[in-house]
């Protein structure tokens, strides 16, 4: 662990500088990167990044008031600064939940506020349903329940209706005989060890998902000529996503909705972009109805991304408001 006194000294100049940072050995050959920020006597909180596979960013620390919160951020197995990067062995939702419990126990938190968006929302819900007594509250952005139906809806329904040219590009990156059932074939190709197979698939998948995630994307088509470029770095997230999505996010079909009633004693706020093409408002509304203790806050004119106009501010306000409610 980085020296705590040094972290606090740095924090005197930068209130968002980590108090601690380390690689925590969680077994199975994984060492996950964990950092804490804010006030050591503050409200315990944990931030869960998306993807799966994207990793935490420095700006995620700034979602939490450093004078009110003691926030833990960590890169999930195989993601970000965790080691080995990209390792998919012993990397399932159950493993990530166990890692969260190891982190919570390490910091000595009886309970913590759980915050996550997109895949981070999936993991937040799965963790809270497994350990409801350890969760003081939940803030979600862009609810994703980890189901095959949601992925089919985004890539096979929403995509061709709103971006028909992009949908044609996504299909064109596959051989003709694989286009009738594209998503499983994308997952298989992305996870293929042959670079000539996984490179164009990973670029096409990552590019399409990126366009769908923004309310006003700068481009709306794939650069087909660049998909097979072996000389440029590949995005990491498609590989972990393919691993998880191929296995239904390592959950039973409909698990998170079926067990949402276990959250009834946990207060929550769901921040939802009105025009989120990946995680539409209908999912948040269905979850809140079953949960029974969650408020939905719609951000008009926003899509999926944390950085669409108004979304980041809404998440920060939701975290602050729920913390105030917990203290009342």
N, C-alpha and C positions, 0 to 999 in steps of 0.2 A: 504494500500500500504506500502511496506517496505520503510523505511526511505531513501530518495534519497541521502542524504549526506553520509550515511553509504555505500550505493551502490557504490558511486563514490570513497569513500576511499578504498573499496575492489578492485575497478577497477584499482586503482593505482598500485596494485600488480599483478592483473590479468585483462588484458584489455577486457576479455570476460566475466567478472563477471557482473551479471545483474545490471543495473542502478536502475530499479524498478521491483517490482513483487507484484502481488495481485491476489485475486479471485474477478472477476468482475461479479456482479449479472446481468444476462441478462434476467431474468424472467423465467416463466414456471418451476420454481424449479431448474434451472441450475445456477451454479456459475463457470465461466470458468477461468482457470489459464492463466494469461497474464504476460509476462515479456518483458522488453526492455533492449537492450545492445548496446554498441558502444559509439558514440558521439552524445550528445543531439542536436548539431547543424548540424549533418550529413544528408546525403541523406535518406529520409524516405523509409523504406522497411518493408515488412511483409513476414514471412516464413510460409508456410502451410504444415503440416505434412501429411503423407500418411495414408493408411488403407482402408477405414475410421476406426478410432479407435485406431491408434497406439500411438499418442502423440509425442511431441517434445523431443529431446535429447540434452544434453549439447553440443555435437559436432556440432549440427546444427548452433549454434551461430558462429562457426568458419568459416562458409562459407562466412561470411561478414567481410570485413576489418573494424575493430573497429574505425579506424581513419577517415573513409570515410562515414560510414553508421550509421543511427539511426534505428536499426532493432527491430521490434516487433515480438515475437514468442508467440504462444498461443496453448493450448491444446483444441481441439474442444469439443463440448458438449459430455459428457460421457466418454471422453478419457483422458489418462495420469493423471495429477493432478487435472483435473476439477472435480467438485462435483455435484451430486452424480456420482461416477464412474459407467459406464455402463448404465446410464439412457438413454433409447431410446424414452421415451415420449417427444413430441415436439422436435424431433431431425430429421430434414430434411435438404436438401441442402438450401432451402430458409431460414431456421433458421440460418444456418452457415453464409450465406451471410449477413443477418441482424446483426449477431454478429460482423462480420468484419467491417461493417459500424459503429457500436457502438464503436469499438476499435479505428478506424481511427478518429472519431470525438473526442474521449476522448484525444487523443494525439495531436489534432489540425493539422493533416496533410491535406493539400489540395489535394495532390496526394501521392501515394507511389508506389514503385517498388514491384511487386507481384511475389513471387518465390514459386514454388511447384513441387513435383514429384509424379508420379503415381496418387493416389487419390488426392494428393495435387495439381496436374496439373488439374484434373477435376474441383476442387473447384476454382482454379485460373481462369480458363476459364469462369466458370459460373458467378463468381463475376465480372470479367472484362466485360462480355457481359451485365450484369445488370447495371453496373456503369462504363462505359468506360471513362467518364470524370474524374474519381477518380484514374485512373491507368496511371502512367508515362511510364511503361514498364513491360514486362513479361518475366521471365526465367522459362522454363519448363524442367523437366527431365522425360523421360518415359511417353509419352502422353497417357492418358487414358480418353476416352470420356464418360465413364459411361454407355455404352450400353450393352444390353444382347448379341448382336452379338460378342462383344469383349470377353466376358466371355466364351461364347460357343467356340469361336476360340481357346482360351488358354487351356481350360480344356477338350474339347471334340475333338479337332483336333490336336493341337500342342502336348499336353500331350501324347496321345496314339502313335503318330508317333515317338517322341523322347525318351519317357520313358514308353514303353509299360508295363513293370512290375509295375511301380508306378501307372499307370492307372488301372491295375487290382486290386491293393491294394485299390485304392480309391473306386472302385465299390464294392469290397468285404466287405467294411465297411457298406454297405447298404443291406437291405433285397433284395432277388432276384427280387421281384416284383417291386422294386423302381429303378432298375438299368437302365431301358430304358430311363428315363428322370432324370438323377442324380442331376443336379444342383438345381432345385426347391425342391427336396426332401432333399438335404443337408441343404438348407436354413431353411426349416420347422423343421428339426430335431435339428439344432443348436439352434433355438429359442424356442424349447420345454422346459417347466419348469422342466421336469423330468431329473435329473442328469444322470440316466442310459441311456437316449436317447441322450442328448446333449453332453455329455462328449466324447464318441468315435467320434461323427460327428465333433465336434470342433477340436479335435486333428488331425483327418484325413485331414480335410480341411486345417488347419494351416500348417501341415507338408508338404502337397503337394504344397501349395503356396510357402512355404519357399524354397523348392527344385527348383521350376520353376524360382524363382527370382534370382538365382545365376548362373553365367556362368560355374563355376566348383564346384558344390556342393560336400560336403564331403560324403553325402549318397544319394542314389537314390531310396530307398524303405522305406516304412513306417514300424515302429515297431508294427506290428499288435497286439502283446501280451500286449502292453502298452496302446492301444487306450482307453480301458475302465477303466483305473486306476483312481479311485475316490479319491485317497489320494494325488495326485500331483496337484499343481496349474495348472489351465487352461490358455491358451493364451486368451487375451481379444479381440484381433482384429477380430477373426471369428464371434463373436456375433454381432459386429457393422456392419461388412461387410454383414452378412446375412440379417440384418435389411434393409440396403441400397439396396443391390442387389435384394432382393425380391420385392422391389418397384421401380426398374429401376432407382435407385439413385435419385428418386423423381424429375425426369425430363421427358419431352416429348421424345418419341423415336427420336434419331438423333438430338436432340436440339442443342448441342454444335457445331456440324458441320454445321447445317442449319444456325446458327446465327454467324458463324465465320467472316463473312464479316463486322460485327460491330466493329471488332478489327483493321480495316485497318489503322487507325491513330495511333495505339499503336505499337511501335517497340518491337520485341521479338526475343529471341534466344531459340532454342529447343535442348537440349542435349539428344542424343539417342544412347543407346547401340546397336551395330550391331546385337547381338544375344539375344535380349530381347524377351523371350518367352511369357511374360505376356502382354507387350505393344510393338508390333513389329514396325519396322521402317516405314512400309506402313501407319500406322495411323498418324505418325508425318508428313510424306510427303503429305498426303491428307489434313491434317489440314493447313499446311503451304501454299499449293496451293490456298486454299480458303481464308485464312487470308490475304495473299498478302504482309505482312510486317514482315515476320519471317525468320530467318536464321536457318538452321539445321546443327548441329555439331555432326557428327557420331564418337562414340568412338569404335574403332576396338577392337575385342577380349573381349568385355564386354557384360554383360547381363543387367538385370533389376536393380540390387541393386546399391544404392549410393556408396557402398564400393567395387564394382567390380573394378579391376585395371583401373585407368584413369578417372573414372566417377566423383569422388569427385573433382579432380583437374579441370576437364572440367566445372563443375558447378560453381566453384569459379571463374574461368576465365570468364565465361559467365556473371556472376553477375558484375564483375569488368568492363568488356568491355562494357556492356550495360549502366552502370552508366556513363562511360566516354563519350559514344555517346549522352546520355541525356544532358550532360553538354556542349557539343560542340555547 
